[in-house]
Amino acid sequence: MTTMVDVARRAGVSVATVSHVLNGTRPVRPGTRAAVLAAIDALGYTHNTLARSLVTARTRSIGLAVSAISNPYFTEILQGVEAGALEAGYSLLIADPHDDPRHERKVVQLLHERRVDGVIVAPSAEPGETVGYLARRGVPTVFLDRLVDDAQGQAGDGLAGHDQVCAESTGPVRRLVEHLADLGHTRIGLVAGLPGLSTTTERVRGYREGLRARGLEFAPALLAGGNSEAEGAQDATGRLLAAPEPPTAVITANNAMTIGALRALRERGLEVPRDIALACFDDFSWADLFAPRLTAIAQPSKEIGATAVRLLLERLEEPDRPPRTVRLPCTFVHRTSCGCPEPVPAAAPATSPAASPAAQERNRTP
């Protein structure tokens, strides 16, 4: 059986250098690294990660708990996480909590019992049990997409050591509202997400801020919950359209709900944007194929995933560092479903001038 000693001899380096190349424990010159990798390939050497984990108490694996993996947005986040983990020499264990708090708690425990070095979690609307489990056991954790605050933990648990990463939500939705208002719309509806999620709270806040910025009164009948899913959004859009004074423009708060809203509009024979304008939070690869093309807010999905891995690896290296919340900027993708004619302007930053900075990384007190 080929050993590291054999690899070191063939590459003309020390065993320690081979170990650094395999484990990423110290920078190695590109030429030396290439020689070691060539020797590994020629000899067919396989690194015994199990044996190494018994010595170091690390498995070089990361647990990822993300709901709705079939959703294009989370699929792109997964790609970012996977790329970041692979580059750092980590494997990935994936579980789908189905946005169910009890199931979430179970899958996170299962990942932990598989001895992953840390976990990345897109938390549910009621993450208390999960947060409590992770905090009591000191599991290195990064929450992504949806933020968790201290009030959502269990008494006495706190969130010490838990980092978070997400996209900006408030400013971009405000920009969508302002854009539609500037086109002459005074009745702008919002199909909001699942109650309890930070993304839902922030996007509703952005909606109301946008109305206020353009001198429009908030009308409860123009805000409907779509539960972050297509079916819920289909029903919610129907309720908006049944209002005594229905909206002339609608914003959907994620890509799944955009599909539900389009179904509801089609059922009623309404054409976008001739009969009603439409804009959405979350861009997706086929949004540009609709007729008309969808005006949307694009989130940096892959960057969110890669940043989550970076934060987790930094946490593993420095367990006592202050927790951080990283917010990444979105992009306003201006197409034609809002009623604007072709040709459209180039993509621009999504945060409105009056909103907070688009990207920020700040320490917060546990």
Secondary structure, DSSP 8 states (H G I E B T S, - for coil): ---HHHHHHHHTS-HHHHHHHHHT-S---HHHHHHHHHHHHHHT----HHHHHHHHS---EEEEE-S-TTSHHHHHHHHHHHHHHHHTT-EEEEE--TT-HHHHHHHHHHHHHTT-SEEEE---S--HHHHHHHHHHT--EEEESS---GGGS-TTT--TTEEEEEE--HHHHHHHHHHHHHTT-S-EEEEE--TT-HHHHHHHHHHHHHHHHTT----GGGEEE-TTSHHHHHHHHHHHHTSSS--SEEEESSHHHHHHHHHHHHHTT--TTTT-EEEEES--TTGGGSSS--EEEE--HHHHHHHHHHHHHHHHH-TTS--EEEEE--EEE--STTS--SS----EE-S-TTS--SSEEEE---
